[in-house]
Amino acid sequence: MKSLIIAHKYPLPENSGDRIRTMNFARYLSRVGRVDMLYFHPADDGVTADFPYGESIYVDKYAGSCGSRLVQLYEKLKYAKPWAVCGYTRDCLAAVAAVIAREDYDVILCRYAHHVYPLFFLPAEVRERVIVDIDDLISESLYETMQGTGAAKGGVKSWLDFKFYQAYQHKCAKLGRTLVCSAIDRQALERRSDPERLFLVPNVAPPVSLPEGYLRDGQRNLDTLLFVGNLEYRPNVQGIEWFITEIFSRLAAEKPSLSLLVAGRKPSPALRDLCARHERVTLVEDPPELVPLYERCGTVIVPLLAGGGTRIKILEAGLAHRPVISTPVGAHGLGVDEFEHLLYMRDYRTFAECYRWLGNPEHYRRLVAGMNDFVAANYSLETFNRSMDRVTGWRTL
């Protein structure tokens, strides 16, 4: 059995949610044979790209020509190509096809819809072996945040491109089998896809190793808030900027002991400046470990205003015994209940209400216990593998 995973980034080191999910697929597929990794973005500095389960293959998606304007227009209309997938060159398409033809893979798993485009040109019998992991189902707010355009504000070109993106994802969902992270996304795709080819495969909560003596009851640290996320991901940046400006600044003026830790990879200069302007906001760049940060805080915040999939950091916070205050978008697809698993904020007033509610020790401990149990029951590696067994028809457990 030979499998190929196609992704934007080489998935090691596992330091972001997209890479963690990619590696969970790789570990699953490696149970039945070799797994090769094809990726379009050069590996991180210092990473040798020696994939542990098979061959690693780098293809430069921008090398070469995209063809004539007539060809580009034809493909854009035929495949409902949004601009995000218009960069694939003829050389890239040929290179991907050559790899797949040479190895004759039994399974081709593609991470994210915008990496599926080269697979449309494969023979029909090969396309049947494709598994598309949609991951983030596009929404108008996510499109606007990621593309930096005015789709939600009525820009005609942006609106058309957004509609193309939606149509493109539905087209991807008709190849082979399709995976989504949440029941909400599954319901959205079912309307225009074959339900028998559509599968829910939840994320896996990353393992959290708590040292002996770890402060499991974090209520004494309630005045320290923590945000954890990839600071290259635009929805994360937009969300934490909104939280600092609209919520934290106001609450900190009323509560002098309040502080905020912002932890993540590669923050932008603008975010660095914003954090520096607030004496009680500490930016922790590329933290080597997150457990000490969880121990320092009393509450984890997830202030996303746009996004999709499921938020791995919420799952991680649950295993670290810290309550979460999230926007509804931030907890999209998790299937959680407010006041049982986490709390929802929408603005300054609702956040302040959540924060005060956590000041009750009984509330705090009940919420922490509820989320910890929920994550263990629904987002384990065993749950992920059982879900994938339904996709493949294998019995790997």
C-alpha positions as CSV (number, residue, x, y, z in Angstrom):
1,M,0.0,0.0,0.0
2,K,1.4,3.4,-1.0
3,S,0.0,6.8,-0.1
4,L,0.8,10.3,-1.1
5,I,-0.1,13.4,1.0
6,I,-0.1,16.8,-0.8
7,A,0.2,19.9,1.3
8,H,1.4,23.5,1.1
9,K,4.0,23.1,3.8
10,Y,6.4,20.3,4.8
11,P,4.7,19.2,8.0
12,L,7.7,19.1,10.3
13,P,8.3,20.4,12.9
14,E,4.7,20.0,14.2
15,N,4.4,23.6,15.5
16,S,1.0,24.6,14.0
17,G,-2.4,23.2,13.7
18,D,-2.2,22.5,10.0
19,R,1.0,20.6,10.4
20,I,-0.3,18.6,13.3
21,R,-3.3,17.4,11.3
22,T,-1.1,16.6,8.3
23,M,1.1,14.4,10.5
24,N,-1.9,12.7,12.1
25,F,-2.9,11.6,8.5
26,A,0.6,10.5,7.8
27,R,0.8,8.4,11.0
28,Y,-2.6,6.8,10.2
29,L,-1.7,6.0,6.6
30,S,1.8,4.6,7.6
31,R,0.0,1.8,9.5
32,V,-0.7,0.1,6.1
33,G,2.4,1.1,4.1
34,R,4.6,3.8,2.8
35,V,3.6,7.4,2.8
36,D,5.3,10.0,0.6
37,M,5.0,13.8,1.2
38,L,4.6,16.3,-1.7
39,Y,4.7,20.0,-0.7
40,F,4.8,23.3,-2.5
41,H,6.6,25.6,0.0
42,P,10.3,25.1,0.9
43,A,10.9,23.4,4.2
44,D,11.7,25.7,7.2
45,D,15.4,26.7,7.7
46,G,17.4,23.9,9.3
47,V,14.8,21.2,8.4
48,T,16.3,18.4,6.3
49,A,12.9,17.3,5.0
50,D,13.7,13.6,5.6
51,F,10.1,12.4,5.9
52,P,9.9,9.5,8.4
53,Y,7.4,7.5,6.5
54,G,8.6,7.7,2.9
55,E,9.9,10.1,0.3
56,S,9.6,13.9,0.6
57,I,9.0,15.7,-2.7
58,Y,9.2,19.5,-3.2
59,V,7.5,21.0,-6.2
60,D,7.7,24.8,-6.9
61,K,4.2,25.7,-7.9
62,Y,5.3,29.0,-9.3
63,A,8.2,27.7,-11.6
64,G,7.4,28.1,-15.3
65,S,4.5,29.5,-17.2
66,C,0.7,29.5,-16.4
67,G,-0.1,29.3,-20.1
68,S,-1.7,31.9,-22.4
69,R,-4.4,34.2,-21.2
70,L,-7.0,32.3,-23.2
71,V,-6.0,29.0,-21.5
72,Q,-6.1,30.7,-18.1
73,L,-9.6,32.1,-18.8
74,Y,-10.8,28.7,-20.0
75,E,-9.5,27.0,-16.9
76,K,-10.9,29.7,-14.6
77,L,-14.4,29.2,-16.0
78,K,-14.2,25.4,-16.2
79,Y,-12.8,24.7,-12.8
80,A,-14.3,27.8,-11.0
81,K,-10.8,28.8,-10.1
82,P,-10.5,31.5,-7.5
83,W,-7.4,33.7,-7.7
84,A,-5.9,31.7,-4.8
85,V,-5.3,28.7,-7.1
86,C,-4.4,30.6,-10.2
87,G,-0.6,30.5,-9.5
88,Y,-0.1,26.8,-10.5
89,T,2.2,26.7,-13.6
90,R,2.1,24.2,-16.4
91,D,5.4,22.8,-15.1
92,C,4.0,22.3,-11.6
93,L,0.9,20.4,-13.0
94,A,3.2,18.2,-15.0
95,A,5.5,17.5,-12.1
96,V,2.6,16.5,-9.8
97,A,1.1,14.3,-12.5
98,A,4.5,12.7,-13.1
99,V,5.0,11.8,-9.4
100,I,1.6,10.2,-9.2
101,A,1.9,8.3,-12.5
102,R,5.4,7.0,-11.5
103,E,4.3,5.7,-8.1
104,D,0.7,4.7,-8.9
105,Y,-0.5,5.5,-5.4
106,D,-3.4,3.7,-3.8
107,V,-4.4,6.8,-1.8
108,I,-3.8,10.5,-2.6
109,L,-4.7,12.7,0.3
110,C,-4.8,16.4,-0.3
111,R,-4.7,18.9,2.5
112,Y,-6.9,21.9,1.8
113,A,-9.0,22.5,-1.3
114,H,-6.6,25.0,-2.8
115,H,-4.0,22.3,-3.3
116,V,-6.4,20.0,-5.2
117,Y,-6.2,21.9,-8.5
118,P,-3.4,19.8,-10.0
119,L,-5.5,16.6,-9.4
120,F,-8.3,17.7,-11.7
121,F,-6.0,16.8,-14.7
122,L,-5.5,13.2,-13.5
123,P,-7.3,10.3,-15.2
124,A,-10.8,9.5,-13.8
125,E,-9.7,6.2,-12.3
126,V,-6.9,8.0,-10.4
127,R,-9.2,10.8,-9.2
128,E,-11.3,8.1,-7.5
129,R,-8.4,7.4,-5.2
130,V,-8.3,11.1,-4.0
131,I,-9.2,12.1,-0.5
132,V,-9.8,15.8,-0.1
133,D,-9.4,17.3,3.4
134,I,-11.4,20.5,3.0
135,D,-10.4,21.6,6.6
136,D,-11.5,25.2,6.5
137,L,-14.8,25.6,4.6
138,I,-14.7,29.1,3.2
139,S,-17.0,31.8,4.6
140,E,-17.4,35.4,3.6
141,S,-15.6,36.6,6.8
142,L,-12.8,34.1,6.4
143,Y,-12.3,35.1,2.7
144,E,-12.2,38.8,3.5
145,T,-9.7,38.2,6.3
146,M,-7.4,35.9,4.4
147,Q,-7.4,37.8,1.1
148,G,-7.5,41.3,2.5
149,T,-10.3,42.3,0.1
150,G,-13.7,43.8,0.4
151,A,-15.9,40.8,-0.5
152,A,-18.2,41.4,2.4
153,K,-18.4,45.1,1.5
154,G,-19.8,44.6,-2.0
155,G,-16.6,44.8,-4.1
156,V,-17.7,43.2,-7.4
157,K,-14.4,41.5,-8.2
158,S,-14.0,40.2,-4.6
159,W,-17.6,39.0,-4.5
160,L,-17.2,37.1,-7.8
161,D,-13.9,35.6,-6.6
162,F,-15.5,34.5,-3.3
163,K,-18.3,32.9,-5.2
164,F,-15.7,31.1,-7.4
165,Y,-14.0,29.9,-4.2
166,Q,-17.3,28.5,-2.9
167,A,-18.0,26.7,-6.2
168,Y,-14.4,25.5,-6.3
169,Q,-14.7,23.8,-2.9
170,H,-17.9,22.1,-3.9
171,K,-16.1,20.9,-7.1
172,C,-13.3,19.5,-5.0
173,A,-15.8,17.7,-2.8
174,K,-16.9,15.7,-5.9
175,L,-13.4,14.1,-6.2
176,G,-13.1,10.7,-4.5
177,R,-13.9,11.2,-0.8
178,T,-14.1,14.4,1.1
179,L,-13.2,15.1,4.8
180,V,-14.3,18.0,7.0
181,C,-13.5,18.8,10.6
182,S,-16.9,19.5,12.0
183,A,-20.6,18.5,11.7
184,I,-21.5,22.1,10.7
185,D,-19.2,22.0,7.7
186,R,-20.5,18.5,6.8
187,Q,-24.1,19.8,6.7
188,A,-23.0,22.8,4.6
189,L,-21.4,20.6,2.0
190,E,-24.1,17.9,2.0
191,R,-26.4,20.2,0.0
192,R,-24.3,19.9,-3.1
193,S,-22.2,16.8,-2.5
194,D,-22.8,13.0,-2.3
195,P,-23.3,12.4,1.5
196,E,-21.9,8.9,1.1
197,R,-18.5,10.4,0.0
198,L,-18.4,13.0,2.8
199,F,-16.9,12.2,6.1
200,L,-16.3,13.9,9.4
201,V,-12.8,13.5,10.7
202,P,-12.2,15.6,13.8
203,N,-8.9,17.2,14.8
204,V,-6.8,15.6,17.5
205,A,-6.1,17.4,20.7
206,P,-2.3,17.7,20.9
207,P,-0.8,15.8,23.8
208,V,-0.2,18.0,26.8
209,S,2.3,16.6,29.3
210,L,1.7,18.2,32.6
211,P,4.7,18.0,35.0
212,E,4.4,16.9,38.6
213,G,3.2,19.8,40.7
214,Y,1.6,21.6,37.8
215,L,-1.0,24.1,39.0
216,R,-4.2,22.4,37.9
217,D,-6.5,24.9,39.6
218,G,-5.6,28.1,37.8
219,Q,-8.2,30.4,39.4
220,R,-5.6,32.1,41.5
221,N,-4.1,33.3,38.2
222,L,-7.4,34.6,36.9
223,D,-5.9,38.1,36.3
224,T,-3.5,36.6,33.7
225,L,-5.1,36.0,30.3
226,L,-3.4,33.9,27.6
227,F,-3.7,33.9,23.8
228,V,-1.9,31.1,21.9
229,G,-1.8,30.9,18.1
230,N,0.1,31.1,14.9
231,L,0.8,34.8,14.4
232,E,1.3,34.3,10.7
233,Y,-2.4,33.3,10.3
234,R,-4.4,36.4,9.5
235,P,-7.5,35.5,11.5
236,N,-5.4,35.1,14.6
237,V,-3.7,38.5,14.1
238,Q,-7.0,40.2,13.4
239,G,-8.6,38.6,16.4
240,I,-5.9,39.5,19.0
241,E,-5.7,43.0,17.7
242,W,-9.5,43.4,18.1
243,F,-9.3,41.9,21.6
244,I,-6.5,44.2,22.8
245,T,-8.1,47.3,21.3
246,E,-11.7,46.8,22.0
247,I,-11.7,44.6,25.2
248,F,-8.5,44.3,27.1
249,S,-7.7,48.0,27.1
250,R,-11.0,48.9,28.6
251,L,-11.0,46.1,31.2
252,A,-7.4,46.8,32.2
253,A,-8.3,50.4,33.0
254,E,-10.9,49.1,35.5
255,K,-8.7,46.2,36.8
256,P,-5.1,47.3,37.4
257,S,-3.9,43.7,38.1
258,L,-5.1,42.4,34.7
259,S,-2.4,41.2,32.2
260,L,-2.3,39.5,28.9
261,L,0.2,37.0,27.4
262,V,0.3,36.8,23.6
263,A,2.2,33.7,22.5
264,G,2.9,32.6,18.9
265,R,5.2,32.3,15.9
266,K,6.4,35.1,13.7
267,P,4.4,38.1,14.8
268,S,4.2,41.1,12.4
269,P,5.9,44.4,13.2
270,A,2.4,46.0,13.6
271,L,1.5,43.4,16.2
272,R,4.8,43.9,18.0
273,D,4.1,47.6,18.2
274,L,0.6,47.1,19.4
275,C,1.7,44.8,22.2
276,A,4.6,47.2,23.1
277,R,2.2,50.1,23.5
278,H,0.4,48.2,26.3
279,E,2.5,47.8,29.4
280,R,0.4,44.9,30.6
281,V,0.6,43.0,27.3
282,T,3.6,40.6,27.0
283,L,4.5,39.2,23.6
284,V,6.1,35.7,23.8
285,E,7.6,34.9,20.4
286,D,8.2,31.3,19.4
287,P,7.8,29.9,22.9
288,P,9.7,26.6,23.2
289,E,7.1,25.2,25.6
290,L,3.5,26.2,26.2
291,V,2.8,24.3,29.4
292,P,4.6,27.0,31.5
293,L,2.4,29.6,29.9
294,Y,-0.8,27.7,30.6
295,E,0.4,27.4,34.2
296,R,0.9,31.1,34.5
297,C,-2.6,32.0,33.2
298,G,-6.0,31.7,34.6
299,T,-8.0,31.9,31.4
300,V,-7.3,31.3,27.7
301,I,-8.9,33.6,25.1
302,V,-9.8,32.7,21.5
303,P,-10.9,36.0,19.9
304,L,-11.3,34.9,16.3
305,L,-13.6,36.9,14.1
306,A,-13.2,34.6,11.1
307,G,-12.0,31.1,10.5
308,G,-13.1,27.5,9.9
309,G,-12.2,24.0,10.9
310,T,-11.8,23.4,14.6
311,R,-9.5,25.2,17.0
312,I,-6.8,23.0,18.2
313,K,-5.7,25.5,20.8
314,I,-9.1,25.3,22.5
315,L,-8.6,21.5,22.8
316,E,-5.1,22.0,24.2
317,A,-6.4,24.5,26.8
318,G,-8.9,21.9,27.9
319,L,-6.2,19.4,28.5
320,A,-4.1,22.0,30.3
321,H,-7.0,22.6,32.8
322,R,-7.7,26.2,31.8
323,P,-11.1,27.6,30.9
324,V,-11.6,29.2,27.5
325,I,-13.5,32.4,26.6
326,S,-14.0,32.4,22.9
327,T,-16.0,34.2,20.2
328,P,-18.6,31.9,18.6
329,V,-16.4,31.8,15.4
330,G,-13.4,30.8,17.5
331,A,-15.2,27.7,18.7
332,H,-16.8,26.9,15.3
333,G,-17.5,23.2,14.8
334,L,-16.4,22.0,18.2
335,G,-19.9,21.0,19.4
336,V,-19.5,22.6,22.8
337,D,-22.1,23.9,25.2
338,E,-21.8,27.3,26.8
339,F,-21.3,27.2,30.6
340,E,-20.6,23.5,30.4
341,H,-17.4,23.5,28.3
342,L,-16.5,27.1,27.6
343,L,-17.8,30.7,27.6
344,Y,-18.7,33.0,24.6
345,M,-17.7,36.6,24.2
346,R,-19.0,38.9,21.5
347,D,-17.9,42.3,22.7
348,Y,-16.6,44.1,25.8
349,R,-19.7,43.6,27.8
350,T,-20.1,39.9,27.2
351,F,-16.4,39.3,27.9
352,A,-16.6,41.2,31.2
353,E,-19.6,39.1,32.2
354,C,-17.7,35.8,31.4
355,Y,-14.7,37.0,33.3
356,R,-16.7,37.8,36.4
357,W,-18.6,34.5,36.1
358,L,-15.2,32.7,36.3
359,G,-14.5,34.5,39.6
360,N,-16.8,32.0,41.3
361,P,-14.6,29.0,42.2
362,E,-17.4,26.5,41.7
363,H,-18.1,27.9,38.2
364,Y,-14.4,27.8,37.3
365,R,-13.8,24.2,38.4
366,R,-17.0,22.9,36.8
367,L,-16.1,24.5,33.4
368,V,-12.6,23.2,33.5
369,A,-13.7,19.7,34.3
370,G,-16.4,19.7,31.7
371,M,-14.0,20.8,28.9
372,N,-11.3,18.4,29.9
373,D,-13.7,15.4,29.8
374,F,-15.2,16.6,26.5
375,V,-11.9,16.8,24.8
376,A,-10.8,13.4,26.0
377,A,-14.0,11.8,24.8
378,N,-14.3,13.5,21.4
379,Y,-10.8,14.6,20.2
380,S,-8.5,11.7,20.9
381,L,-6.2,10.0,18.4
382,E,-8.4,6.9,18.7
383,T,-11.4,8.9,17.6
384,F,-9.5,10.3,14.7
385,N,-8.3,6.8,13.6
386,R,-11.8,5.3,13.9
387,S,-13.1,8.2,11.7
388,M,-10.4,7.5,9.1
389,D,-11.2,3.8,9.2
390,R,-14.7,4.7,8.1
391,V,-13.2,6.7,5.2
392,T,-10.9,4.0,4.0
393,G,-12.8,0.9,5.0
394,W,-9.6,-0.4,6.8
395,R,-9.4,-1.7,10.3
396,T,-6.2,-0.2,11.8
397,L,-7.1,-0.1,15.5
